[in-house]
Amino acid sequence: MTKMTRRRALSVLAAPAAMAATAPVAKAQAPAPSFTLLLVNDIYKMSDDKGRGGFARASGIAKAERARGVPVLFCHAGDCYSPSLMSGFDQGAHIVAMQNKMGLDVFVPGNHEFDFGKENYLKLTAAQTCPTFAANLRDAAGNLLPGHKDSQIFELGGFKVGVIGTTYDPTPQLSNPGDLKFSSTMEALRREARALKAQGADILVGVVHADRATDLQIVRSRVVDILLTGHDHDLAIAYDGKVVMVESNEEGNYVTAIDIAAKATGEGANRRVEWTPTFRVNDSRAATPDPEVAAIVKGYEAELSKELDIEIATLAAPLDSRTAMIRTQETAIGNLIADAIRSATGAQLAISNAGGIRANKQYPAGHKLTRRDVLSELPFGNATVMVEITGKDVQDAIENGLRDAPQGAGRFPVISGMKFEADLKQPQGSRVIVVTVDDKPIDPAGRYTVASNNFLLDGGDGYVALGRGKTLIGLTDGKLMANEVMVYVRRLGTVDAKIEGRAVLK
């Protein structure tokens, strides 16, 4: 299996795909495809960004693929209803409107599909024109959800292609699915693979929302022939001669096509199918946007602009919310947000999670910060909360935030009112060297008021330590986190947030 590491752009993982798609061939040509698998995943933003990504371009790629005359199965590996600017207003209904125009064949829910609760999730999946595949998802009584499937055989180019879908196992810890039950991805894949093979499937495709460790487990297990995955936001393409694994980056920036050339020999029990993949990375910058989807996007953007394109502050120094930055180290924008919720609640300290900061962009000094900017950074609709916990609980919370470091993770701690030093060479749970408050080591037995957000208070991203003490401001009392940040930066007028040595990592 090709060794894979997390990437946020083409980089090493995409190089084989790029060569396969563009390298000149002297004489031999790739075999004619029997069918094409098309993958998009983790697409939240309606519009393109500097000519790349967005729903209209992704849909345009899908239309162009179908126009080639080869059977296409268009799959979505999850995460779209949230988080986005518009989802804070309509809880993801605009996503369904756009995706229904794209002509998806298979949709798998990611963890963010449940951010606005079970009932909203069921309402949106019911409005979709394509079925939702989730073999490891059931209602509280253990029943299949309405409009959902575990698997299905598609007839593509004369071959029976068995498709299994699974959602993200840890969703209850990351989102708000209510009493819905999430079982093991691996167990669900094995169960459905047996069933599809018994039905005569020639090739098995898993469409999953899973982290890379699970992806690699699936590949090693050989439970499916082709794995289409989401969640890590990488552009990842791997093929070890037996199993294909593909992820299509994020935001519709790239839409990966896998051309499958298949050949069958024998009949009945002696039937054998051999197949080979060819990878084509569709860069959305070169795509012709789908005019129908573009019109829908334009309408939604016009609605948003009336309320959101209002300036609230000027930046004296640049801010950087790129994912690779905020999930690995202290950042000025993280400090700004943590300061804002600490100020809003009057708490001594603040702890938030880098994964809640989502716009993935850079702002130059002099930029006029708008409501749109703040809501793009904080799209989840989380409320500010305040708890009273011990100094030991505070340190445990920071240890949790550093669990995956130095690898980037959404749980990375964003703090205010304190500083910490940590040695990342030490084992998980034993990395924090010291936490200081007012330049003094935190008192493990002392009690401190800590501002946070309701997601972390509920144990999200593993922050169970925040729930050990007394809740002073809970979900029903707290205010929208994004609004509190807007109030704070408007009051500042000029924002001069900087990196201050709050998080020292060794």
DRENKE-949624 format. One record per residue (C-alpha): residue in one letter; x, y, z. Coordinates in steps of 0.5 Angstrom, whole numbers, m for minus. Example, Ala and Ser with C-alpha at 12.3 -4.5 7.8 and 13.67 -1.06 7.14 Angstrom:
BEGIN
RORO/A/25/m9/16
RORO/S/27/m2/14
***
This chain:
BEGIN
RORO/M/0/0/0
RORO/T/3/7/m2
RORO/K/5/11/4
RORO/M/0/16/5
RORO/T/1/23/9
RORO/R/m4/29/10
RORO/R/m4/34/5
RORO/R/m8/40/4
RORO/A/m6/41/m4
RORO/L/m4/37/m9
RORO/S/3/35/m7
RORO/V/6/28/m7
RORO/L/m1/24/m6
RORO/A/m3/28/m13
RORO/A/3/27/m17
RORO/P/1/20/m19
RORO/A/m6/22/m21
RORO/A/m3/28/m25
RORO/M/2/24/m29
RORO/A/m4/19/m30
RORO/A/m8/24/m33
RORO/T/m3/29/m37
RORO/A/3/25/m38
RORO/P/4/24/m46
RORO/V/3/17/m49
RORO/A/8/15/m55
RORO/K/4/9/m57
RORO/A/0/5/m52
RORO/Q/m7/8/m50
RORO/A/m11/7/m44
RORO/P/m16/2/m45
RORO/A/m23/4/m46
RORO/P/m27/5/m39
RORO/S/m33/1/m38
RORO/F/m35/6/m33
RORO/T/m33/12/m29
RORO/L/m33/13/m22
RORO/L/m34/21/m20
RORO/L/m32/23/m13
RORO/V/m33/30/m9
RORO/N/m33/30/m1
RORO/D/m33/36/4
RORO/I/m36/41/0
RORO/Y/m39/47/4
RORO/K/m38/54/1
RORO/M/m43/56/m5
RORO/S/m39/60/m9
RORO/D/m32/59/m12
RORO/D/m26/62/m9
RORO/K/m21/65/m14
RORO/G/m24/61/m19
RORO/R/m23/55/m16
RORO/G/m29/50/m12
RORO/G/m36/51/m11
RORO/F/m42/48/m13
RORO/A/m43/51/m20
RORO/R/m36/48/m22
RORO/A/m37/42/m19
RORO/S/m43/41/m22
RORO/G/m40/43/m29
RORO/I/m35/38/m28
RORO/A/m40/32/m27
RORO/K/m44/35/m33
RORO/A/m38/34/m37
RORO/E/m36/27/m35
RORO/R/m43/25/m37
RORO/A/m42/28/m44
RORO/R/m37/23/m45
RORO/G/m42/18/m46
RORO/V/m39/13/m41
RORO/P/m43/11/m35
RORO/V/m42/15/m29
RORO/L/m43/14/m22
RORO/F/m43/20/m18
RORO/C/m41/20/m11
RORO/H/m41/24/m5
RORO/A/m37/22/1
RORO/G/m40/27/6
RORO/D/m40/33/10
RORO/C/m44/39/6
RORO/Y/m50/41/10
RORO/S/m45/45/15
RORO/P/m41/49/17
RORO/S/m42/54/12
RORO/L/m44/62/12
RORO/M/m51/60/9
RORO/S/m52/54/14
RORO/G/m52/58/20
RORO/F/m59/61/17
RORO/D/m62/55/14
RORO/Q/m59/49/17
RORO/G/m57/47/10
RORO/A/m63/47/6
RORO/H/m59/51/0
RORO/I/m54/45/0
RORO/V/m60/40/m2
RORO/A/m63/45/m7
RORO/M/m56/45/m11
RORO/Q/m54/38/m10
RORO/N/m61/36/m13
RORO/K/m59/40/m19
RORO/M/m52/36/m19
RORO/G/m55/29/m21
RORO/L/m51/25/m15
RORO/D/m52/18/m15
RORO/V/m50/16/m8
RORO/F/m50/21/m2
RORO/V/m46/19/5
RORO/P/m47/23/11
RORO/G/m41/26/14
RORO/N/m41/28/21
RORO/H/m43/35/20
RORO/E/m49/33/17
RORO/F/m52/32/24
RORO/D/m49/39/27
RORO/F/m57/42/27
RORO/G/m60/36/30
RORO/K/m63/29/28
RORO/E/m70/32/26
RORO/N/m66/37/21
RORO/Y/m62/32/18
RORO/L/m68/27/17
RORO/K/m72/33/14
RORO/L/m66/35/9
RORO/T/m64/27/7
RORO/A/m72/27/5
RORO/A/m71/33/1
RORO/Q/m66/30/m3
RORO/T/m67/27/m10
RORO/C/m62/21/m9
RORO/P/m62/16/m3
RORO/T/m57/17/3
RORO/F/m53/11/4
RORO/A/m51/9/11
RORO/A/m50/2/13
RORO/N/m48/3/20
RORO/L/m53/8/22
RORO/R/m60/6/25
RORO/D/m65/10/29
RORO/A/m66/9/36
RORO/A/m70/2/35
RORO/G/m65/m1/31
RORO/N/m69/1/24
RORO/L/m66/3/18
RORO/L/m68/11/17
RORO/P/m73/13/12
RORO/G/m70/14/5
RORO/H/m63/11/7
RORO/K/m60/5/4
RORO/D/m54/0/6
RORO/S/m52/m2/m1
RORO/Q/m54/m3/m8
RORO/I/m52/m6/m14
RORO/F/m51/m1/m20
RORO/E/m51/m4/m27
RORO/L/m45/0/m30
RORO/G/m42/m2/m37
RORO/G/m45/m9/m37
RORO/F/m42/m10/m30
RORO/K/m45/m11/m23
RORO/V/m42/m5/m19
RORO/G/m44/m6/m11
RORO/V/m44/0/m7
RORO/I/m44/0/0
RORO/G/m44/7/4
RORO/T/m42/8/11
RORO/T/m42/15/16
RORO/Y/m37/17/21
RORO/D/m37/12/27
RORO/P/m35/18/32
RORO/T/m40/23/30
RORO/P/m44/23/37
RORO/Q/m38/26/40
RORO/L/m37/31/34
RORO/S/m44/33/32
RORO/N/m51/33/35
RORO/P/m55/26/32
RORO/G/m59/26/38
RORO/D/m61/18/39
RORO/L/m59/16/32
RORO/K/m54/10/33
RORO/F/m47/9/30
RORO/S/m44/2/29
RORO/S/m37/0/26
RORO/T/m36/2/19
RORO/M/m31/m4/18
RORO/E/m37/m9/21
RORO/A/m42/m6/16
RORO/L/m37/m6/10
RORO/R/m36/m13/12
RORO/R/m43/m15/12
RORO/E/m46/m11/6
RORO/A/m40/m14/2
RORO/R/m42/m21/4
RORO/A/m49/m19/2
RORO/L/m47/m16/m5
RORO/K/m43/m22/m7
RORO/A/m48/m27/m6
RORO/Q/m52/m22/m11
RORO/G/m47/m23/m16
RORO/A/m43/m16/m15
RORO/D/m37/m16/m20
RORO/I/m34/m10/m17
RORO/L/m35/m7/m10
RORO/V/m34/0/m8
RORO/G/m34/3/m1
RORO/V/m36/10/m1
RORO/V/m35/12/6
RORO/H/m34/18/11
RORO/A/m28/16/15
RORO/D/m21/18/18
RORO/R/m15/16/14
RORO/A/m13/11/20
RORO/T/m20/8/18
RORO/D/m19/8/11
RORO/L/m12/5/11
RORO/Q/m15/m1/15
RORO/I/m21/m2/10
RORO/V/m15/m2/4
RORO/R/m11/m7/8
RORO/S/m18/m11/9
RORO/R/m19/m12/2
RORO/V/m26/m12/4
RORO/V/m28/m7/m2
RORO/D/m24/m6/m9
RORO/I/m25/1/m9
RORO/L/m25/6/m3
RORO/L/m28/13/m4
RORO/T/m27/17/2
RORO/G/m28/24/5
RORO/H/m27/27/12
RORO/D/m19/29/12
RORO/H/m20/34/6
RORO/D/m14/31/2
RORO/L/m13/30/m5
RORO/A/m11/23/m4
RORO/I/m10/18/m9
RORO/A/m7/11/m8
RORO/Y/m7/4/m12
RORO/D/m3/m2/m9
RORO/G/m5/m7/m15
RORO/K/m11/m9/m11
RORO/V/m15/m4/m8
RORO/V/m16/4/m10
RORO/M/m17/9/m5
RORO/V/m19/16/m7
RORO/E/m21/23/m3
RORO/S/m22/29/m7
RORO/N/m19/35/m3
RORO/E/m25/39/m1
RORO/E/m30/45/m3
RORO/G/m30/42/m10
RORO/N/m23/44/m12
RORO/Y/m22/38/m15
RORO/V/m27/32/m17
RORO/T/m23/26/m18
RORO/A/m25/21/m24
RORO/I/m23/14/m24
RORO/D/m24/10/m30
RORO/I/m25/3/m29
RORO/A/m23/m2/m35
RORO/A/m26/m8/m34
RORO/K/m26/m15/m37
RORO/A/m31/m21/m36
RORO/T/m29/m28/m37
RORO/G/m33/m35/m36
RORO/E/m40/m36/m34
RORO/G/m44/m37/m28
RORO/A/m40/m39/m22
RORO/N/m34/m39/m26
RORO/R/m35/m32/m28
RORO/R/m28/m28/m27
RORO/V/m28/m20/m28
RORO/E/m21/m17/m28
RORO/W/m21/m9/m28
RORO/T/m16/m3/m28
RORO/P/m16/4/m26
RORO/T/m14/10/m29
RORO/F/m14/17/m25
RORO/R/m16/24/m28
RORO/V/m16/30/m23
RORO/N/m21/35/m25
RORO/D/m19/42/m23
RORO/S/m25/46/m22
RORO/R/m21/52/m25
RORO/A/m22/49/m32
RORO/A/m29/47/m31
RORO/T/m35/51/m34
RORO/P/m40/52/m29
RORO/D/m47/49/m29
RORO/P/m51/55/m31
RORO/E/m57/52/m27
RORO/V/m53/51/m20
RORO/A/m49/58/m21
RORO/A/m56/62/m22
RORO/I/m58/58/m15
RORO/V/m52/60/m12
RORO/K/m52/68/m14
RORO/G/m59/68/m11
RORO/Y/m57/66/m4
RORO/E/m51/70/m5
RORO/A/m55/76/m6
RORO/E/m59/74/0
RORO/L/m53/74/5
RORO/S/m50/80/2
RORO/K/m56/85/5
RORO/E/m54/83/12
RORO/L/m47/81/12
RORO/D/m43/85/8
RORO/I/m42/90/13
RORO/E/m36/93/16
RORO/I/m35/92/23
RORO/A/m27/93/24
RORO/T/m20/94/21
RORO/L/m14/90/22
RORO/A/m8/93/24
RORO/A/m4/86/23
RORO/P/m6/80/19
RORO/L/m10/74/21
RORO/D/m9/67/18
RORO/S/m14/62/19
RORO/R/m11/57/14
RORO/T/m13/50/17
RORO/A/m6/48/17
RORO/M/m4/54/21
RORO/I/m10/54/26
RORO/R/m10/46/28
RORO/T/m2/46/29
RORO/Q/0/52/33
RORO/E/m2/59/36
RORO/T/m5/64/32
RORO/A/m7/71/32
RORO/I/m14/69/30
RORO/G/m15/64/35
RORO/N/m13/69/40
RORO/L/m18/74/38
RORO/I/m23/69/38
RORO/A/m22/66/45
RORO/D/m21/73/48
RORO/A/m28/75/45
RORO/I/m31/70/49
RORO/R/m27/71/55
RORO/S/m29/78/55
RORO/A/m37/77/53
RORO/T/m37/72/59
RORO/G/m33/75/64
RORO/A/m29/69/65
RORO/Q/m22/68/68
RORO/L/m20/64/62
RORO/A/m22/61/55
RORO/I/m21/55/52
RORO/S/m24/54/45
RORO/N/m23/49/39
RORO/A/m19/50/33
RORO/G/m24/46/29
RORO/G/m29/51/30
RORO/I/m25/56/26
RORO/R/m27/55/19
RORO/A/m26/60/13
RORO/N/m19/57/11
RORO/K/m16/64/9
RORO/Q/m11/70/10
RORO/Y/m13/77/12
RORO/P/m8/82/10
RORO/A/m7/88/15
RORO/G/m12/94/13
RORO/H/m17/89/11
RORO/K/m24/91/13
RORO/L/m27/86/17
RORO/T/m34/84/16
RORO/R/m40/80/19
RORO/R/m39/76/13
RORO/D/m32/75/15
RORO/V/m34/73/22
RORO/L/m39/68/20
RORO/S/m35/65/15
RORO/E/m30/63/21
RORO/L/m35/61/26
RORO/P/m41/58/22
RORO/F/m43/53/27
RORO/G/m48/57/31
RORO/N/m45/55/37
RORO/A/m47/59/44
RORO/T/m42/61/49
RORO/V/m42/58/55
RORO/M/m38/59/62
RORO/V/m36/53/67
RORO/E/m32/53/74
RORO/I/m27/48/74
RORO/T/m21/46/77
RORO/G/m14/48/75
RORO/K/m13/40/74
RORO/D/m19/40/69
RORO/V/m16/46/66
RORO/Q/m10/42/65
RORO/D/m13/36/63
RORO/A/m17/40/57
RORO/I/m11/42/54
RORO/E/m8/35/54
RORO/N/m14/33/50
RORO/G/m13/39/46
RORO/L/m6/37/44
RORO/R/m7/29/44
RORO/D/m6/29/36
RORO/A/m1/34/36
RORO/P/4/35/32
RORO/Q/m1/33/27
RORO/G/m6/38/26
RORO/A/m13/37/29
RORO/G/m20/40/30
RORO/R/m19/39/38
RORO/F/m12/44/38
RORO/P/m13/49/44
RORO/V/m15/56/43
RORO/I/m14/60/49
RORO/S/m14/66/53
RORO/G/m12/69/60
RORO/M/m7/63/61
RORO/K/m1/60/57
RORO/F/2/53/57
RORO/E/8/50/55
RORO/A/8/43/52
RORO/D/13/37/50
RORO/L/10/34/44
RORO/K/15/28/44
RORO/Q/12/26/51
RORO/P/6/21/51
RORO/Q/m1/23/50
RORO/G/m4/25/56
RORO/S/3/27/59
RORO/R/5/33/54
RORO/V/4/39/58
RORO/I/10/42/62
RORO/V/6/48/66
RORO/V/0/52/65
RORO/T/1/59/68
RORO/V/m5/64/70
RORO/D/m2/71/71
RORO/D/5/69/70
RORO/K/4/64/76
RORO/P/3/56/75
RORO/I/m4/54/75
RORO/D/m7/51/82
RORO/P/m9/44/81
RORO/A/m14/45/86
RORO/G/m16/52/85
RORO/R/m22/53/82
RORO/Y/m23/58/75
RORO/T/m28/60/71
RORO/V/m27/58/64
RORO/A/m31/61/57
RORO/S/m32/56/52
RORO/N/m37/54/47
RORO/N/m43/49/48
RORO/F/m40/44/43
RORO/L/m34/43/48
RORO/L/m38/43/54
RORO/D/m42/37/51
RORO/G/m36/33/51
RORO/G/m34/35/43
RORO/D/m27/34/41
RORO/G/m26/30/47
RORO/Y/m26/36/52
RORO/V/m30/32/58
RORO/A/m26/36/63
RORO/L/m30/42/62
RORO/G/m36/38/64
RORO/R/m33/36/71
RORO/G/m35/42/75
RORO/K/m41/47/75
RORO/T/m44/50/69
RORO/L/m45/58/70
RORO/I/m47/59/63
RORO/G/m50/54/59
RORO/L/m53/53/52
RORO/T/m60/56/54
RORO/D/m57/62/57
RORO/G/m51/63/52
RORO/K/m51/68/46
RORO/L/m49/66/39
RORO/M/m41/65/39
RORO/A/m40/69/32
RORO/N/m45/75/35
RORO/E/m40/75/41
RORO/V/m34/76/37
RORO/M/m37/81/32
RORO/V/m39/85/38
RORO/Y/m32/85/41
RORO/V/m29/87/35
RORO/R/m34/92/33
RORO/R/m32/95/40
RORO/L/m24/95/39
RORO/G/m25/98/32
RORO/T/m18/97/30
RORO/V/m16/89/31
RORO/D/m9/88/33
RORO/A/m9/81/35
RORO/K/m2/78/35
RORO/I/2/71/37
RORO/E/4/72/44
RORO/G/7/66/46
RORO/R/1/63/49
RORO/A/2/56/47
RORO/V/9/54/47
RORO/L/10/47/44
RORO/K/17/44/44
***
